[in-house]
């Protein structure tokens, strides 16, 4: 028999999903997505940063729509860590980089997206999501 505590319930609910055309700063860091559809509180849309509340495995997924070649990276604690290249001219729903992965992260780690390339506005095609999977 497994006892469900408030701590267990909290850990099992760590996740967020944001979409719609974000703002890119001068270095290509993305923030201020048009929609934050779900957020249990660890994602700050004004900075685009997710702060890990509990160590363990996390699913990370992201996509962007770009003109020409583009690269999208998950930057963890200031270093490019995971990413993907995508090419296209922005005229197709599939143009642009995307990636998904599972990473082990420590409490306090900070993750944000960095786009290298020119983004094209698109609500469903720009997204950033993370979800805690377990220790």
N, C-alpha and C positions, 0 to 999 in steps of 0.2 A: 504494500500500500504506500503510495506517495503522498506526502503531506504538501498541499499547496499553500505557500505563504505569500505575504504581500511582496516580498523580495522576488520570489519565483514569478509571480504574475507580472511584476514590473519588467524583469529581464525578458520574459517572453513577448513583451509588447514593444520592444525597441525597433522602430522603423519610421521611414518617411517616403513620400513620393511627391516630387515637384515636376511640373511641366509647363510648357508655353515658352516663348522666346525670352531667354534671360538677357541680362545686361552683361557685357564683357568690359572689364577695365583695361587699362593700357597694356597690361601683361597677359591679357587673355583669360584671367580668372573670371568664372561665371558666377553670377548671383542674381537675386531679384527675379526669379522665375515668375511668370504671370499667374500661375496657380500652384498653391501648395495643397494638394488633395488630401494628404494624410501626414501627420507629424505628431509623434509622441513626445516631442519637446527637445530633442537633441540636435535638430537641424535649425540653423539660423539663416533664413532666406535673405536677409539684408547683407550678409557676408558670403553666403554660399557655403558655409562651413558646417560639417557634421562633426560633433565631438562625441567620441566613443565613451559611453557611460559604464560599460562593463566589458572586461576582456573576453575574447572568444572569436568564433568564426562569424564573418559577416558576408552577406551577398551584396555586391556593388554592381549597379547597372547604370549605363548612361548612353545617350545618343545626342547627336547634333546634326543640323543640316547646314552644309557649307557650299560656297561657290568654289569650284576648282578643288584642288587637293586640300585636305584638312586633317588635323591630328587632334585627338581628344585624349586627355590624360587624367587619371585620378592622382592627385598630388597628396601624398601622405606625409605629414609633418615637414612640409617644405621641399620634398624630393619627388620628382616624377617616378611613379611606381608602376602603374598599369595603364595601358592605353591602346589605341588603335589608329591606323591611318584610314582615311576614306577619300575617294575621289569622286568627282562629278561636277556638274555645272549648276547644281541647285534646281534643276528643272524636273527632277524625279523625286518621288517620295522616299526613295532609297539612297539618295545622294548624301554622303557625309559619313563621318566615323561613328562607330558605336562599339561598346564592349560590355561584357559582363564577366564577373569572376567571383571567387570566394577567397577571402583573405583572413588570416588571423590578425587581430588588432588588439592592442593594449588599451586599458582604460586611460583616457585623456588624449589619445591620438586624435589628430584633426585631419579630416579629408575634405578636399574641395576639387572642383574640376577646372582644368585649364584647356582652352581651345586655341590651337594655332591654325589660323585660317580665318576667312571671312564668313560669318554666319548669315544665313538666310532666315528671315522670320517664318516661323511655323509652329503653331500651338501643339499639335500632337507629336511632332518629330523631335523636339528638344525635351529631354527628360533626364532626371537624376534621381536615383532611388537607392536606398540601403535597407537591409533588414538583418537583425541579429538571428543567427541560426543555432548557436549553442556553444558551450565550452568544449 
